[in-house]
Amino acid sequence: MRRLITLSVLAALAGTTVTAAQAEPGGCLKYGAVGAVGGHVANHGVLGAVGGCITGMYRRHVYRKEAKQKAALYDQEHPGAKGTYAQKATAYDVEHSTQPGKMTPDAAPQNGVQPGQAPQGQPVQPQQGDTRL
């Protein structure tokens, strides 16, 4: 009975932190709760919670480090821009078509050709659903 209550509390805690978080990865509480549940299944609940907490702290550290790098790049492109590093990183993501947690765009150009452009000397072939005339 005690284990059932503990698991219920951990599940509720994980659920509330998921809705309260913004775009940042979990952190110690979220990952620790998941690690505790996983560790409980393997009869190592405390070890799972510690491992989950460490993983969550590391993931958040990497995310924030990358966001600060994106903010620095945004400051180079827009000198005098105001806002927090998180706001600047989001603006950088919007301008450069990247996703949070990735420094490079998803659709990387192949051989220096942007999507929708043809190599030099070749006409652009319309793709399905393309409405250009």
N, C-alpha and C positions, 0 to 999 in steps of 0.2 A: 504494500500500500504506500509506503514511504517513497519508494522508487517511482511509482506512478505519479505521485504529487510532484516530485522533483522534476520529472520529465515534462509534466504539464506546465510547470512554472518556466522551465527553460524554453519550451516551445512558444509560450506566450511572450517571453522576453525577446526571443529571436524575431517573432512576428512584429512586435512593436518597433524594434530597431530597424527593421526593413522598411517600414512605412515612414519613419522619421528621417531616414538618411536621404541625402540628395544624390548627387552623382558619384560621390566618393565611395570607394570600396569599404567593406564592413568595419574592420578594426577588431579590437580585442573581444568586445562583448559578443558581436555577431558570430565571428569565427570560433570563439571559445565555446559558445553554446552549441554550435554544430559539432565541434570537436568532442564536446562532452557527451553528446548523444551518440556519436559514432564510437567513442571510446567505451561508452556504457554497453553497447552491443558486444564489444570485444572484452568486456569486464576490466576495462582500464579507463574509467570515466575521467579521473583527475588528469591522467597523462594525456588523454585526448583533449581536454579543456586547455591544458598548458600549451600543447602543440598548436591547437586552433588559435589561441590568443597570440602566440608568436607569429604565426602565419598572417593573421589579420593585421598586426602591427606592421609587418614588413610590406604587405601589399599596399597599405595606406601610405607608408613612407615613400614607396616607389611612385605611387600616383601623385603625391604632392610634389615630389622632386621633378617629375615630368611637367606638372602644371606650372611650376616656377620657371622651367626652361621655356615653355611656350609663352609665358608672360614676358620673359626677357626678349624673345623674338618679336612679340607683338609691340613691345616698347621701341624696338629698333625700327619697325615699319611705321609706327605712329608715335613719334616723339611728343611728349606732353600729355599722353592719354592718362585719364584718371580712372581709378577703380582698384579693387583688390586683385591679387594675383589669380584668384579663381575666376573672376569676371574677365580678366584679360585672356586667360587660357581658353575660356569658353568662346570669346570673340575670335581668337586665333583658330579654334576648331571650326567655327562657322565660315570664316573667310577661306580657309584652306581645305575644306571638306574632309577633315579628319574626325575621328571619333575620340571621345574621352579615353585616355589610357593608351593612345597610339600617337606617335609623332609624325607618321607619314600617312598620306591619304590611302584609302582602300584601293582605288582604281589608279594604280601607279602607271605612268605612261610606259609603253613597251617600245623600245628602240627610239626613245625621244619623241614619240607621236602621242598626242593627247587623244583620249577617246572622242570619236566623232570627226577626227581629222584623218585624211588619207595621206600616205607618204607622198613626197613631192612628185609631181607629174602624173598622179593617178587620181581619177575622179572618186568622189565619196560615194560609196554604195549605200542606198537607203536601207535602213534596218526595219524590221517588223514594227509597226506602230509609229514610225517616223513620219511626221506631218510636214516636213520641209518640202518645198517645191522648187 
